[in-house]
Each structure stands twice: as structure tokens, then as C-alpha cells.
Amino acid sequence: MITEILILVISFVILLSIGVPVAWSIGISCLVTILFSIESIAAFTTVAQRMATGLDSFSLLAIPFFILAGQIMNQGGIANRLIKFAKALIGSLPGGLIYVNVIAAMLFGAISGSAVAAASAIGGILGPHMEKENYSKEFGAAINVTSSTTGLIIPPSNVLIVYSLASGGVSIASLFLAGYIPGILMGLALMLVASVWIKKKKYPAGSKSSIKMIAVSFLDALPSLLLLVVVIGGIVSGIFTATEASGIAVLYTLILATIYREINLKKLYNIFLSSVGTTAIVLLLIATSMSMSWVMSFENIPQTVSDLLLGLSENKYVILIIINLLLLFVGTFMDMTPAILIFTPILLPVMQNLGVDPIHFGMIMVMNLCVGLCTPPVGAVLFIGVGVAKTTIQKVMKPLLPLYVVMFIVLLLVTYIPEISLWLPKLFE
């Protein structure tokens, strides 16, 4: 068994290090590992079968629809209206554009369910305004990168759907409800760091918005904000499932973009093409990751890891910090989707043995991996944010450090105070 574990880990690391895409690295390392246990024809057949079986889930249909909805929002003028509303609301504060970035990223990220879409849309629109008003380009990029990840915590969120699949069927509605308070806490913590930075740099106050301007911007953004009410309200009330909600989200955003007249047939073609490409990547990652989960189960790796962790300590709080550190490390070199699919079957049984609720652990896992999206060498959101801001990772790292600290503090609060995640799901039981 130790031999198979070493083969799996070493082959995966080698493939990643020589630049093989993550999905292919996972699939090939699974095949190499299983070849040591069964005959070649059976090994190829088993890996292919497990990949196909891994995608045979009705819940997974929500992912391509939410991806498409996010693409339509990104191109359909929705981000611009959310920014205008946030700017009218708090843009008059000293350094107001920094706060606008956080709030707009939380709103747009929550609606689109994509950190990458939020980072590119919000950064692309706000960046030139911030540069024009002499804001630090590096701090603007840092706050954009970190605040964009809140959309993966605040529902609807594709990664929470993936976690539901990997955990064996934890309620998607409960996971969505669990994400609100942690996501808002994360946003507030980032704004706290921003306020210290703004005070240190002595940024001036912006022009004050009239009540009429706030009302007009709110009414303009209201149809976009109502999408959250329709999607989450429908799921929680039991009117439709998360998969049906994703289809409704596409229809809603398409109608909205048509009303805003921001999308024509050419743009729509490019949106569909981009959505298909993103969906293909995500589903291939899911298929190969499910295959790896089966290989690890076949080799009894989850039980081995569970025995190892419980052998280190039987104290729940000690194990939680060890798992947090492990997931933070994993997040620095692995994309979020495969990380959830691979490590949930390994770590969730340990957590359940210690009495940790699967919904609570879902929040812990997602928040850990959100930090990974902002860190080199693989952080997708970090690269997008830096690219949009036209700066370099080296320059952005210094302002990112205090933001990493508060993200870790919020992570610890969510880890050790379960009610932060569980209060809303219990309220709606």
C-alpha cells in the first residue's frame, strides 16, 4: 500500500512540475498507480469507467449553467451597474474606491459565483478610475484579488456544489446558507485592512452622492441584485433545486442583458464559446479527480490518513489546525475543484469522527482554498488580478501580506466557532 501511495504522489508531482495540465496529471498518475495493482486492460477500463461515473450526477448540470450565467453577467453590463451603486453608496468616504472594490466584488462574485470573473470585471472597470485618482496600483490589485474570492463563499457557488458531490450528498441549500456569514466576515476584514492603508496614505474623500443619485443607482442595480433573491430564495424554499436554479439564472441574466442592450449576437456567440471551454476544463478536472478519489479509496488511503492524524492527537482543535495548514499548503499548488474532490473523501471522515459537521467542514475547506487562489505559484485569481492591473506579482506581494493575515484570522474564527457557518442553515431547517 505504501508503494502505491508513493507512486501516486510522486508521479502526480513530477507531471505537474514538468508543466502537464492538472487534469491530465491527475488522470495519468491514477492510471500509473492502478497499473501496479491490476492488469493493464482492466486498469485502463477502470479509470475510464470511474471518470464517466464521476460525471453521472444531476447536480453537476448546475455548473455549466452557472458558468454561462457568470459569463453573461460579465459581458452584460451587470458589473458596471453594481460598481455604480457601490460607488454612490460609499464612494464619498476617504479612499472610497477601495471599499467600492470590495463591496462590488462581493456582490458580483456572489451573483456570478466566479472569483476569476469578479477579479477581471471589477478590476477592469475600477482600475483606470483608481489610477486616475492616484491610488496605489499595487494595493488596488491586492484588494481586488482577495475580495474576489468572497464570491466563492457567498452563494451561489460552483465549488460548494462540487463539495456537495465529493462529500456524498451534503445539502446544497444548507451549504449555500452557510456561506453568507463567513463571506461577509471576510469582506469586512479586508475593508478593515483597507481602512488602515487609506489612513496611512491619507487618501482624500470623494464627492458626496445625493440621495437621488443613490436611489437611481440602486434601482439600476436592483434587477441584478434580485437574481440572488430568486436563485437562493427558490432553492431554500424548495421551489426548485440548485440545478434548476442555475437554468433560471441563465434565463434571467440573458433577459437582463437584452434589456440593458449590452449583448448582441456576436457577443453571445463568444460568451457561449467561452462558457463551453471553461465547462470542459472544469468537468475534465471533476472526472479525473473522481477517478483519483476512487484509486485512493481502493488503496485505503483515507483510512490510513485518518489513522495517522488521529495518532498525532485526539484533540479536535489540534487536528483542525493541522488540516487547515495542510489545505493552505495544498491550495498553493492545486486548483480548487480537484483539491475539493481529492481531499474531501480523505479528510471528511476524520472530521466526522471528531464530531465536526460536514457543512462546517465544507466552509473550512473552501475558505482555505480561497486563500490558495491568491497565492503563487498557481493562484489563478492572483494572476488575473495582476494582469488586469498591469503590474507584477513581486510588487503586489507586499500589500497582499496584511490581507493574507486577516484572511487567515477569519478562517480561524470560522474553524473554531461552528455557529458562524451553521447558524443560518439551522435557522431554515
N, C-alpha and C positions, 0 to 999 in steps of 0.2 A: 504493500500500500504506500509506503514511504517513497518507493521508486516512482510510482505513478504520479504522486503529488509533485515530486521534484521535476519530472518530465513536463507536467502541465505548466508549472510556474516558470521554469527555465525557458521552455520553448516559446511561451507567450511573451516573456520579457525580451528575448532575443529578436523575435519578429517585430515587436514594437520598436526596439532600438535601431533596427535597420530600415525603418520607415514604412513597414507594411501597415495598411489601414487597420484600425482597431477591429472592425467586424471580421476581416479576413484573418487577423491574428488570433482572434478567439476561436473561429471555426477550425483553422489548421491545427492549433495547439490541442483542441479537443480530439481531432482525428488522430494525431500523433500519439496522444495518451491512450486512447482506446485501442489502438493497434497493438499495444503491449499486453492487452487482456483478452482480446478475441481475434478471430481470423479477419483478414483484410476485407473480404466481400461483406461480411457481417458488420464490420466496423464502418465502412462507407455507408451502408444501408441504414445503420442505426443513427449515425449523425444526421443524415439527410431526413430521416423519419422524424427525429426529435426537433429539427428545425421547422419542418412543416407542422408538426403537432403544436409547437410553441406559438405559432401564429393563428391556430384554430381557436380563436376566442372572440366572442361577440363584442366584448368590452374594448378590444383593440381597434374596432372600427371608429371609435371616438377620436383616435389620434390623428388620422389623415384629415378628418373634418375640422378638428381644432387647429391643425396646421394651416389648412386652407383659410379658415376664418381669420387667423392671425395675419396671413399674407394680404388678405383683402383689407383688413384694418390698416396695415402698414402703408398700403398704396391708396387707400380710400379717403384720406383726409381726417381720419379719426384722431390720430396722434396730435395733429395740429390744433384741433379743437380742444382736446384735453389740456394741452400746454397753455392755450389762451385762457382757459378757465382757471387753471392753477396760477397763472401769472396775474390775472385780475384779482384773485383771492389774496395772495401773499407776496406778489411781486414788489410791493411798496416797501417791504422790510429791507434793512441793510443786507446786502448780499442776497437779495430775494431770488435771483435766478438760480442760485444753488438749491434753495428749498423747492423752487418750481421743478427743477430737475428730478428731485427725489419723489415728490408727490405725483408728477406726471408719469414717472417710470413705474410707480406703484399702481397707478390707475391703468396705464396702458399695458403693463406686464400682466396685471390681473385679468384684463379683458382678453388679451391675445394669448396668454399662457406661455409666452416665449420670452426668455431673457435676451436672446440674441436680437429678436425683433425690436424689443424695447430699447436696447442699447443703440442699435443703428438708427431707429426712428427718432428717439428723443435726442440723442447726441447729434444727429444730423441737422435737426431743426434748431436746437438751442445753442449748439456750438458756435456758429457765426455770431449770434447775438451776444454771447458771453465774451467772445474775443473782441467784439466791437466796444464793449463796455469795460475792457481791460481786466477781466477776470483771469486768474491763473488757468492756462490751458491744461496743465498737468492735473491740478486739483479738480477741475471740471470733468476731465476724463475719468479720474479715480472715483468721483462720486457717481458718475453715470454708470460705470462698470458695476459697482457694488449695489446701487439701488435697483438696477435692472433685474437682479436675481430675486427680488421680493416677489416678482410675478410668478415664480415657480412655487412659492409658498402660498400666496394668496390665490384662491381658485378662480376660474377653472384652470387646472394644471395637468399637462400631459404626464409629467413624472409621477404624480400621485396616482394616476390611472395605471401606470407601469408598476408602481409599488403594490397596488391592489392585486394585480395579476401575480406578481412574484411572491406575495405573502399568502397566496392560497385563497384569496377572495375577501379581504377586509373591505367593508362597505366604502364605496367611492364617495357617497354622500357624507358619511362621517369624516372621511379624510379631508374632503373639501371644507367642511365646517371647522375642522381642527386647524386649518391653515390660516384663518383670519387673524387671530390674536398674535401668533408668532410673527407673521408677516408684517403686521402693523408695528409691533415692537421693534423689529429690525429697521423699518423705515424711520421711526422716531430716534433710534440710537444713531443712525447715520446722520440725521439732521442735528443731533446734539454735537457730534464732532464737527459738522459744518459750521455750527454757530461759533464754536471756539476759533476755527480757522478764519471766519468772517471778522470776528472781533480783533484777532491778531493782525489781519491785513487791513483793517479799518475801511471796509467797503462801504460806499455811500448808500443811502436809502434810495429806492426807485420812486418813480412818480406814483402818487396815490390814485387808486382806481375809484371812480364814483360808484354809487350803489346801482345806477343804471347799467354801467359797464359790467359789473359783476353779474347782474341779473341777465343781461344779454348773452354773456359768455357761458353762463350756466345753462340757459335754455338751448344754446347752440350745442353744448356738450351733453345735454340730458339724454338724447336718444342713444348715444354711445354708452353712457352710464347705465341706462336701463337694460342693456344686454346682460349685465351682471345679475340684475334682479330676475330677469326672465330665465336665464340658464340655471343659476343656483337655486332660485325660488322654486322652479319647476322640479329640479332633482330632489331637493329637501322635502317638498310637499308630496312627492311621489307621483306627480302628474306624468313625468317621463323619466327615462333612465339617462345616465351620463352619455351613452351613445346617441340616443335620440336628441338629447340636448345639443350635442355637437352639430348635428344636422340642422337644427333650428338656428344655431349660432351662425352657420354659413349663410342660410337664407336671410337672416336678419341683417347681417353685415353687408350682404350683396344688395339688398334693398336700400340700406342706408347709404352705401357708396354711390348707388344710382341716383338717389335723391340729391346727394352732395355734388353730383356730376364730376367726380374726381377720377372715375374709371371709364375708359372706352373699351372697345372690343380688342384692340391691340394690347392694352394693358392687362385685360382679363386673360388673354392667351398666355402672356408672360407669367401672370400670377399662377395659373393652373400648372404651367410647366415647372415653375419653381417649387410649387407645393408637391408635385409628383416626385421631383428629385429629392426633396427633404424627406418625404414619406418613405421613399425607397431606402434611403440611408438608415432611417430610424427603425424600419421594420426588419432590415437585414441585421442590424445590431440586436434587435429583440430575438430574432430567430437563432442566431449564433450563440447569444447569451443563454437562451433557454437550453440549448444543446450543452453548453458548458455546465449549467446547473445540474443537468441530468448526469453528466460524467462525474461531477463531484459527488453527487448522491450515490452513484454506482460504486465509487471508490471510498464511500463512507467518510468523506472529508468533513461534512458538517458536524457529525458526531465527534470526530477527532478534535476539531477546533473547539467544540463545546466543552469537551473533557479538559482540554488544555487551559482554556480560560477559567473554568471553574476550579481547576487545580491551582491556578495562581492565587485566587481569592474567592471566597464565597460571599464577600461583601458586595452588594448590588452597586453601591456608589463607586467603588474601585473599578469594577468591571465596566461601568458606564463610561468612566473617564478613559479607560484603555480602548474601548470601542470607538469613542469619539476621536482619539488620537489616530487610531487605525484608519477610520473613514476620512479624516483630514488628509492623511498621507495618500490614501487611495485616490482621493479627489484631485490631487496634484498631477496625476499622470493618466487618469482614466476618465472617459466621458461619463456623464451622469446615468444615462439609460443602461449601459452594460453593467455599471457599478451596482445599481439597484438590483438588477436581475441576477447578478452573480452572488452578491454578498447578503442579500435578504434571506435566502434559504439557509445560509451558513449562520448568520448572527441572530435571526429572529427566534429560533428555538432556545438559544442561550438566554435571550431577554425574557421569553415566556417562562422559562424555568425560574427566573428571578422575580417573576410577578409583574413585569413591565407590559403594559397594554400595547397590542400591535399598532394601534392608531398613534399612540405616543411615540413608539419607536419609529414609525413612518416619518413623523416630523423631525426627529433627531437625525435620521439618515438623510433626508432631503436637505436640511439646513447645513449639515456637514458638507455635503457635495456641492451646495451652492457656493460655499467658500472656495472650493476647488475650481469653480468656473472663473474665479477672479485671480487665480494664482498661476504663475508659469510652472512647468513648460507647456501644459496642454490647455490652459484656460481659454475656452472659446470666446466667452464674453469679454475677457481681458483684451484679446487680440482685436475683436470687433470695435470695442470702445477706444482703444489706442489708434486704430486705423481711421475711425471717423474723426477723431480729434486731431489727426495728422501730427502725432508726436511719437515718442518711443517708450517702450516698456521700462527702460532704465530710468527715464525721467519721471515716470508715473509711480514707480515703486515707493519713493519717499512719502508722498501724500497718501498712498494706499495703506501704509503700515498702521496708522491710528485707526483707520476704518476696519482693517483686519481685527484689531484688538476688540473693538466694540461688537463686531460680528461674533467673535468668539465668546464674549461676555453674554450676549443674548442667547447664543447656543447653549451655554452652561445653565442659564435660567430656565430655558425650555427643557433641558435634560433633567434637571433636578427638581423642577416644580411641574409635575404632570398636569395639574389643573389648567395651566396655560394652554395646553393642547386639548384637553378633554372636557373643559367646561361647556363649550358650545355644543359638541356632539351629545353630551349628556342632557343638555337643556332641551334638545329637539328629539330625544328618544320617545 
